[in-house]
Amino acid sequence: MLSLVPSMILLTLALTSVWVSSRLFGHPISPFSIFYGVWFFTLALFFLRWVEYTPVRGQAWQLIVLNLASFGFGWILAYLFQRPGMSNWKIELAAERLSPQRLRKVIYVSFALGMVGLAEFLRRVQGLLGLGTYLVAPHEIREATLFMEDRTRFFFALLWAGYVLVHVCRWNTRKLLATGLVLTAVLALQFFVVAAWLGKVAINNSVLMEATNISVPFFPLLTPYMYLTGSYPALQAYLDTRPDSTAGAMTFYPAHKVLRLLNPSLKVPEIVAEPVAVPSEVNTFTWLHQFYTDFGVAGVILGPLGVAFLSGLIYFHMLQTKDFYSLYANGLISFGFTLSFMVNHLTAGPVWYFLAVGIPIARYITRPVPALAQR
């Protein structure tokens, strides 16, 4: 029973972050509660010790604690800076300022571009391996084309949409909890189905099976358990490699790639790390990977602090102005925080791209204020 105490304490802290967010920050689902919720929840799972990982020592724990403290400090700074008013769990989006016709056009164009991307993906698969590979060896597609490099793309779309909708619909506690459970069930089902399809299940990983501490009926949970907890021992293993500093190239990766067009001598670091054995191979080192590799301990302090401050400004601005872009950006950043215990999506190209593309989209679908004043 004593072995469960750390997990129970951490799970209580995860739930407390949601309560604090609802009381102080206008809504139970905020970047604050998402960040602390996922970190405390996954750490609670880690301390269940279902897998006998290689030990996580003081160095990694110090960075994790600094990360959690720095994020909280940055968030409080944003809160004090904005002095937001309270919300009633619903952002009354200024719908009268949106053009339904233009929004519909954006949706149609986005869908059409998605279909073009899908067609290009299928064309490449057909040319490289044949479409029949989908049925007989889908893992070969994953290895051969970047278009199927991971399962987070589905998570990206669903979580982003969920974080937008949770702030524009009226929720009570029961409805919010029920919707969250349904969303979790859908994501879990997708995870299990795709994992089985790709053959990425525990029984196919002999190293993982040898390190397990649970009985046979729970073996199907080992793969998701490792995804949720493996980044912590992997962070320690990564630190043990004593990585060379990349001086900002990973934290500001999209900008660095643009600069390389002007100066080809600049070296672009590998954003996807080589796996480490913990004992099974893992190549996700939490979102601290980029911050630490670039700037060491200073990056672990300043990175979470800066991101928390900026995300707080956007979130509290959303509460105050109820404009489309802040709602759009808050959902995108919240997605990044959801997976921050694994990887740093906020320093990669897609998030920067979507944040930039959202600006002209928001301007296009938003009616100018003077026109409203004349009505």
N, C-alpha and C positions, 0 to 999 in steps of 0.2 A: 504493500500500500504506500509506503514511504517513497518508493520509486516513482509514483504518479504525482507527487507533490509539485515538482517543477512544471509539469505539463498542466496541472490544474491551475496553478498561479498564472501561467502564460495565457491560458485560455480565458481566464477571468480578465486579464488585461486587454485581450482582444475585444471582448464584449464591452469592457469599460470604455474603450476608445469610441465605440459606436454611441454609447450613452452620452459621453462628453460632447461628441459632435452634435448630437441632437439638442443638447442643452445650451451649448455655448456658441456653436457655429452654424445654427440655422437649419440643419438637416442631418439625419443620422448617417446619410451616405455623402461623405465629402472626401476630398483627397486626404485629409487628416485621418479619418476612420479607415479608409481603404488601405493606406500605407501601414499604419500600426496594426490594423486587423490582420492583414496577410502575414506580416512579419511575426507577430506574436502567435498566430495560429500555426504557422509552419514550424516555428521553434518549439511549440508545444508538441507537435507531431515528432519532431526530431528527438526530443527527450523521452519519447516512448521506447526508443531503442529497438524498433522492429528489425533494423539492419545494423549489424556490428560494423560501423564505419571505422576508418582509420581515425585516430583521436584528433579532435579540434582543440588546439592549445591556446594559451593566453593571448598570443599575438592576434589571432583571428577574432577571439571574443572581444578584445579591446577595440578592434575596428568596428565590429557590429554594434557595440555599445556607443561608440562615438557617432556612428551613423544615426542611431535612433535618437540620441540627444540632439545632434545638430539639426535633424529634420524638425524636431519639436521647436527648437529655438527659431529657425527660419519661419515656421508657420505662425508662431506668436508675434514675430516682428510684422508679418503681413497683416495679422489681425489688428494690431495696435495702429498700424499705418492707415488702414482703411476705415477703422471704426464702423463696421457694418451694422445695419439694423437687423433685427431678427426676422426669420422667415416662418411661414406656417407649413413647412414641409412641401411647399409647392412653389415653383417659380412661375409666376403668371407671365409667360412669354408675351412680349408686346406684339401680339399677332396682327394688330391693325397696321403695324409698320412693315409687315411682310407681304410680298406679292405672291399669291398662290400660283398664278400662272407661271411666273419666273421660277419659283421653287420646283414646280412640276417639270419645267424644261431641264433644270439642273439634274433632277432625278433621272429623267429619260436619257440625257447625255451620259451620265455616269453609268447607267445600266448598259448602254450601247458600248461604251469603252470597255466595260467589264466583259461583255460578250466577245469583243475583239481580242482581248487578252486571253480568254478561254480558248478561242479558236486557234490562236497562235500557239498556246500550250499544247493543244491536241495535235496540231500540225508537227510540232517538234517531236512529241512522243511517237507519232506515226513514223516520222523520218528516221528517228534513232533506234527505236525498239519495237514499234508496232503497237497499235492500240490494244491488242490482245494481252499485252504485258500487264494491263490493269488487273486482269483476272488471274493470271498464272504466276506473276512475280512483281507485285507492285513496288517492292523495296528497290528494284532496279531503277524505277522511275525516279525515286527519291535521290538515288546516287548519281543519276545521269543528268538531271536538270534542276536548276535552282527554283523553278516554278513550283516544285513540290518538296521544298527543303525542310519544312516543319509543319506542326499542327497549329501553330499560334495564329495563322491567318484567319481561321474560323473564329478563334477566340477574339482576335482583334476586332472583327466586324460586330460580333454579338455583344461583347462587353462594351464597346464604344457606344453602340445603339442603346444598350441597357442603361448606361450612365447618363445619357441624354434624356431618355424617357423617364427615368426615376425622378428627374427634377421638373418635369412639365405635367405630370399626372398627379392627381390627388391620392395620397396614400394614407391609410392608417397603419398601425403597427402590425396588425394581423395580415393585411393585404401585402404589405411590404415584405414580411417574412415569407409568406406563401409564394410570392413572385420570385424571391431570392432562392428559395428551395427548388422551384421549377427550373430556374436558370441554371442552378448548380447541377441538377439532374441531367439537363440537356447537354451541358458541357462535359459531364462525366461520361454520358453515353457516347458522345462523339469521340471522346478520348479512348474509351475502351474499344469501340468499333474500329477506329483507324489503327490503334495499336495492334489489334488482332490481325487486321488486314495486312499490315506491314511486317507482322511477325515479331513485333517488339513487346513480348510478354515475358514474365519472369521465368517461366519454365524453359525458355530458350537461352537464358543467361545463367550459365553454370556458376560463374563467380558470385553473382548475386544470391543464388540459391544456397551456396555454401555459407554465406554471411548472414543469413536470415535467422531471426530469433522467434518466429511465429510458427504456428501449426499449419498443416496442409490446407484446411478450409479457407485460410486467409491469404493464400498465395496470390490470387488474382489482384490483391490490393498492393502487392509489392512494387509493381511498376509505377503506379501513380504516387506511392509513398516515396519512392526514390526521386521522382521528379520534384516533389514538394519539399524534400529535405536534403537531397544530395549536394546542393550548392554550398552548404555550410562546411562540410569536410573538404569539398573541392576548393573552397576559398583558402583553407589552410594549406592544402597541397600546392596550390598556385603560389602562395606566398613563399613556400619552401623553395621554389625554383628561382627566387630572387630575380624577378623580371627587370629588364632594362627599362628606364623611363622613356616614355613616348612624348613627353613635353606638350601635352594638350591635343595631340593628334587623334586620340580616341574619344575624349570627351566632346571635342568639336569636329568629329569625323566628317560630316557633310561639308563643312566649311573648308576643312583640310583638303578634301578631294577637289573642291573648286580651285583652291590655291595651287594645287598640283598641275592644273591645266595651264597656269601661268608660269609655273616653275617646275618642269618635269623632274628635276633632281630631288624633289621632296619625296620621301618614302612614305607610302601609305601603309599603316600597320594592318595586320590581320585582325579584323574585328571579331571573327569567330575563332575562339582559342582552341589549341590542341587539347584533347581530353587528358585527364589525369585519373589514376586508379585510386578509388577510395573505399573498398577495393575494386568494385565495378567502375568502368570508365564513365566520367562525367566531364562536360566541357562548359558548364555554367557556374560562375563564381559569384553570384549575386550582382546587383548593379554596381557594387563597389569595385568591380574588376577594372572598369575604365577610369574611374576617379583615382584609384590607387596607382594604377600603372602610369598614369600621366603625372601625378603630383605627389605620390606617397601619402603619408598620413594627413598632410594639409588638404589633399584632394578629398579624402574621406570626411573631413570636417566641412570644407567649403562647398563641395559638390551637393550633398544633401541639403545643406543650409540654403544655398542659392536656389535650388530647384523648388524647395518647400516655399521659400519666399515668393517666387514668381507664380507658383501654382496657387498660393493663397491669395495673391493679388487678383488673379483671374477669377477664382471662385467667389471672393467677396464682391468683386465687380459684377459678377453674374447675379448675385443676390440683390444688388442695388439697382442695376440698370435693366436686367432681364432681356439683354440683347442677344441676338442669334449667335454672334461669333463667340462670345464668352461661354455660352452654353455648349457650343460645338467644341471649343478648345478645352474646356473643363472635362468633357467626356473623353477626349483623346488622351489628355494627361493622366486622367484617372485609370485608363487602361494601362498606361506605362507603369503606374504605381502597383497595379494588381500583380504584375509579374516581376516587380523589382527584387523580390527575394531570389529570383533566378537570374535574370538578365537585365540589361539596361537598354530598353527600347527608346528611351528619351534622348540618347546620344546617337542613335542610328539615323539613317537617312529618311525612312518613311514618315516618321513623326514630324520631322522638320518640313518635309514636303507637304504633308497634309495641313500643318499649321499655316504654311505660306499660301497654299491653294485656297484655304478657307477664307482668306481676306477678300479676294475679288468675288468669291461666291457670295459672301455675306453682303458685300456692297451691291452686288447685282440684284439680289432678291429683296433688299431692304428699300422701302420707299423713302424718299427724302422727306425730312421733317417739314420744310416749308410747304410742300404739297399737302401735307396733312392739316397744316394750320389754315389753309384756304378752304378746306371742306366745311 
